[in-house]
Amino acid sequence: MKSTHIEGTGKSRRKAFEAEFVKVPARWVQALQGANGATYQLALVILSEAHKNKYLHLGVDITLSSEVTNMLPDTRRRAAKELAKRGLIYLVPLGNHASRAIPY
């Protein structure tokens, strides 16, 4: 990871984690056959975030916020339900807040 110098502080700051590649389990590839674009896109975001969380030693659950997914709420909700139906994630609803996903 590269670091950047912050002007006037004498300190260096790490850049945000950015995955160069993400492994896609064969089970996910099979389960995503015939999935629509939004479902497939959300699956890739979840796998990418899971890889990042593992690298940074964070928890296993992934918050499905609009900031993370870059998707509209209704589209994200439909895609998340489809992934749960296909047995790829477990959804943890949080009321009016963004749901959390735990990949299997």
Secondary structure, DSSP 8 states (H G I E B T S, - for coil): --EEE-TTT--EEE-----S-----HHHHHHTTT--HHHHHHHHHHHHHHHHHHHTT--S-EE--HHHH-S-HHHHHHHHHHHHHTTSEEEEEETTEEEEEEE-
